[in-house]
Amino acid sequence: MYGPATYWDYLRANLELAIVASPDGHRWAQCCDAIERAEAKGTDVHVKLTKTIALIEMFRNGSGLVAEESVLAVSTPGVDEEQIRKALEELSDWRVLIERKHLGAWGIYAGSDFDIEGAINLARGEIGEPDLEHISTLSDLQPVLAKRHYQKTGTMRWFTRGIIRLEEVEKVVEQFELTGSSAGAFLLCLPPPGQTVRSAEHRVRHASAITRIESLLLGTPKNAERIIELSLELAASQRVMKTRPELDGDSVARREIVGRIEAVRASLEEELADAFELSKWYSHGAAVETKSSTALSVIASDIVEKVYEKAPHIFSELINREGPSSNSVKARKDLMNRMVTHGHLPKLGYEGFPADAGLYFTVLNDPGLHRSREKEGWGFGGPNYNARGKSYETFWWQTKAELIAEGKSVTLKELYSGWALPPFGIRAGVMPILSIAFYLANRSSLALYVNGVFTPDLNDAVVDEWTLDPSRIRFQHVEASKDKAKLVEALAKTVSDRSSTEVGAAPLDVARGLVGLVVGLPGWTKRTMTVSPRAQQVRAMLLKASDPLRVLFSDLPTLLEAQDPATLNTRLQAVTDELSGAYHRMLASVRAHLLGALDHGERQLDDLHKRAATVKGMTGDFKLDAFATRLGTYDESDETVESLISLAIDKPQAAWVDRDIDAAMAKLAAWAVDFRKAETMAPLRGRPSTRRLIGVVFGASHGLDATGFVDISESDTPAIDRLVRQFLVKAQGEREEVILAALAEAGAMLIKQQDKGKKHG
């Protein structure tokens, strides 16, 4: 059986908003507050009694019922009169109920005396007219999505909705700008009370004719007075809620005002929805032709399909948007890097389907921006002729016509600005992919500048700049006159030979290849002063190149002192050969110096490895141990010599200058001396001897006394034995004193010569 308490639950679940907005709203709020307090403190009996009394309170004016104990007993079956009496007294103690002794009945405790009607009327007077922009925010006007256009092109475009006063419509239209990424706007113009719908529509139609924005639509509603009334009611209720401190301690009044706000907002949203759907809309002085039941989404699609008629079809929710997610941005960057490094491979060499592969097939492969191009193989270029490719045609060829023009220069930011406007309306998220594809397709005629510096080729750093700050990227169209063709062809052959990469016979390709040769040199070669003055001048010019045509046809002939193509090409070959070989010559010099200091000469590397194994870990000098470790794996490769130089000067290879190489050679020589000394001590540590140190003292005539040390390798033993035998054969027949005296004289002379050599060395 359903009792009064259940009926209360039904009313609250289904009709609370309507009741709160009615004259009974205050009484309803009091009852709800009382029931909540009963639920917090009491049992099921307490709650049922409170709901029953609350229901009687709500309908007392027309029912004639009062909450007598006998009525309550009937309304709560299964509970005896003693329990009811006890529960009522407890509810009274909790100030949930109040006993009306003159009536012999019970009622809901009136916990609030706040005059909500008076406060709202006062707020209405203070506000005067509602702020329609604020009302638009409070009523939650959702944008209108152009659904058909989204399904057709893959690009989500929407129209914002706003409310303005009819008397301000001309001023608003003249100053109106689209906000954010919106494609258009529906503006509902509210006429003042008393103005007819016909006159309002006439003024709206006239105002729509002066707008600069093609996708701005104006309309006026038939229920304007009701919208204004509800807007003022909502604004006044919000003002009371925010400005009246009495509400902080009055839960009943606060509940009532919150319920009132929600009810008014719901009514206002319904009225606005009807107004937007049923209004007649005007654009450029003419009414928009619609059927009686045409939705705003259909009108929005009709408008954007005219405004963005040449928009390419890009069906990727990941990237075809203004602000892609962090995961989408990473996938976009991975794709851009792969476009630079794998552009010559079929489908960019993708195997499987990572996120960036999905972007590739959607944005580049399907429309044919990257595909096989007959003799040229796979590469970037214009779109194909399928449905997806045709949607790219106007965008691609118009960009090419405007950008690839004589003397044309444009930044990437300017290019993006043009793409975002009608008739393309391309989203910011996909622009970096399309722009890098366009550049790679036209790189023979487009010079790339990063921060004003000519950049020969793309790399990870340039791709980062490309996505982070488009204003730093600039394109310059470059094209040479036909009378320079022979020089360009000759230079192209030289660059191709020296770079081991096929370079096209286009001025920009040749200039890019030349600059790339120098930019790709080791850091030391870019700074060294050991090359010829002419090589230094050409190197400096190419590193600072800003104009590809000037490099080829002005700077190079001047620096190489040659105007004839053959002479110019010959001298350029000499300079490039000198620069490309300078680093290897330097390493060869360091290698020869090191082996000489180690007294290794032309012997086998295995001998050096054995010597290193003998010395390693014997001296307690960490640097010398590191030196010996590297000698233990020495193989005469450039990398081994580079590691030894870096060890000597504590500097990475990219930062070397000429002074570093001098310092490295001195340090390596010092380590070599210590290394040889350590070898002589090997027997004392129980290690195999690889060298011998012999101390000698010679007392010779004419004051030529001499002392010294002789450091020899074990590999010199056969030569020593051979000289001893020869000397003894020559000295046969002489007295021993004479032989020893001769040895002393010869030894003293050799020691003196050795000392002189060290002083002058």
Secondary structure, 3 states (H helix, E strand, C coil): CCCHHHHHHHHHHHHHHHHHCCCCHHHHHHHHHHHHHHHHHCCHHHHHHHHHHHHHHHCHHHHCCCECHHHHHHHCCCCCHHHHHHHHHHHHHCCCEEEECCCCEEEECCCCCCCHHHHHHHHHHHHCCCCHHHHHHHCCCCCEECHHHHHHHCCCCEEEEEEEEHHHHHHHHHHCCCCCCCCEEEEEEECCCCCCHHHHHHHHHHHHCCCCCCCEEEEECCCHHHHHHHHHHHHHHHHHHHHCHHHHHCHHHHHHHHHHHHHHHHHHHHHHHHHHHHCEEEECCEECCCCCCCCHHHHHHHHHHHHCCCCCCCCCCCCCCCCCCHHHHHHHHHHHHHHHHCCCCHHHHCCCCCHHHHHHHHHHHCCCCEEECHHHCEEECCCCCCHHHHHHHHHHHHHHHHHCCCCCEEEHHHHHHHHHCCCCCCCCCCHHHHHHHHHHHCCCCEEEEECCEECCCCCHHHHHHHHHCHHHEEEEECCCCHHHHHHHHHHHHHHHHHHCCCCCCCHHHHHHHHHHHHHCCCHHHHHCCCCCHHHHHHHHHHHCCCCHHHHHHHHHHHHHCCCCHHHHHHHHHHHHHHHHHHHHHHHHHHHHHHHHHCCCCCCCHHHHHHHHHHHCCCCCCHHHHHHHHHHHCCCCCHHHHHHHHHHHHCCCHHHCCHHHHHHHHHHHHHHHHHHHHHHHCHHHHCCCCCEEEEEEEECCCCCCCEEEEEEEEHHHHHHHHHHHHHHHHHCCCCCHHHHHHHHHHHHHHHHHHHHHHHHHC
